[in-house]
Each structure stands twice: as C-alpha cells, then as structure tokens.
Amino acid sequence: MARGWNVPPSLFMGVVEQDLSKRIRTIAIQLLNEVTMRMPVDTGRARANTIVSIGSPVYQVLDRYDKSGGNTIMEGVTRLTGLEPYTVVYLQNNLPYIEKLEDGHSKQAPIGMFGAAFNSVARSN
C-alpha cells in the first residue's frame, strides 16, 4: 500500500520562507559589518556612505561622516528588519572615489573592501 504525505508540503512553505529571510538578513548584516569596518578612514565619509537598500539600488551620495562605522551599521541593520522572502538586498557606496579605494589605492585597505568582505563572508557560510 502506497503511503502519502501526512502533512501537505505546502504547509512547510512558510517555515522555509521565514528561514530564507533570516538567512538573507544574516548574510547581509555580515557583509555590511565587513565592508564598513574594512573601509579606509580619513574623515569617515566613505564609511558613512555604505548604504543598504532593499529591492532596488539607490544612487545618492550622503553628506555625512562616521569614523567609527557604528551609525552606518546600525542604520543598515534597521533597514534589514522585516525582510520578505526572495528580497534583493543592495550594499553599495556611490562616492566618486570608491572604485579607487576598492582597487587598493589606500594603504588602509590594500585589497579593497567589497570583494574582500564577500570572500570572507562566503568562506564563513
């Protein structure tokens, strides 16, 4: 006699989606922390311009400074609250000189920030 499911698989969908949202948020927070803390610091403008957006990128440059990175990380974590499943999260910095920093033009970040953070988080997950 063939046996079927006792519980329909569709009931698990909510659990899977909730776990997926948590996983995306965890990885995004890890990346935000790594990128922000790897960012070279002179005035703190580069750190303050590490921006988290949900669903679509933003192209603004912020006129603020955050030498410690704490405010930038807290703001990003707040934006990551309540993520929906399958949401695309963007982590970006739109300063005109960010590509030079990413390419290692700072002795404080000779291997860049975004690529190094991605590799570090990918290894740990």
KOLDOZA-845233 format. One record per residue (C-alpha): x, y, z. Coordinates in pm, whole numbers, plus 50000, padded with zeros to 5 digits. Example, Ala and Ser with C-alpha at 12.3 -4.5 7.8 and 13.67 -1.06 7.14 Angstrom:
// KOLDOZA-845233
512304955050780/513674989450714/
This chain:
// KOLDOZA-845233
500005000050000/501415033949897/501675059650170/501315096850105/502255127450297/500725130950640/501215168450618/500985186550285/504365201450174/502625234850120/502435238850498/506235239450513/506475268250269/506035294650539/508745279050753/511145276850460/510465312950357/510965325150713/514285306650734/515295320950397/514545356550512/516585351250829/519495337350626/519465366450381/519385391250671/522245373550850/524465373450540/523595409650458/524495420750812/527775401650796/528615418550464/527605452850596/529845448450901/532805436150698/532575462650425/532075490850674/534925480450900/537285473950607/536595508850469/539635531650497/539055560550735/540265595950695/537195617550757/534695588750786/532775599150473/533435566250292/532165546050588/529065567950620/528265562250252/527985524650281/524295521850202/521845492950238/518765493750016/516025468249966/514525458849631/516395484149419/519685502749436/519955539149535/522345563149370/522705590449629/525855602949795/525355611450160/526795643050313/527725627850645/530655612350828/531015581751052/534595574251157/533625545251385/531155529551143/528675523251425/525915546051298/526255532650943/525975496651062/523005504251288/521145521951008/521795492950772/520665467151028/517475487051080/516785486650706/517225448950707/514475443850965/511375426250835/512835413250510/510415394450290/511465361350129/513275364449796/514075401149855/517125415449682/519405434749915/521865460249781/525015471149963/526715499449784/528785530749810/528355557949548/531245580949630/533185590449317/536445577049461/535115543849597/536365523849297/539915535849363/539595525149727/538195491449616/541145487649380/543565491149673/544625527649641/544605531050020/547245516050245/544425510250498/542595487350253/545185473650010/542845445549898/539725466849889/536565462950090/533635448449896/535445419449727/537385410850041/534205411950250/532365389950003/535145363950006/535345364350385/531585360250434/531365333650161/534065313250338/532295315750673/528895304750541/
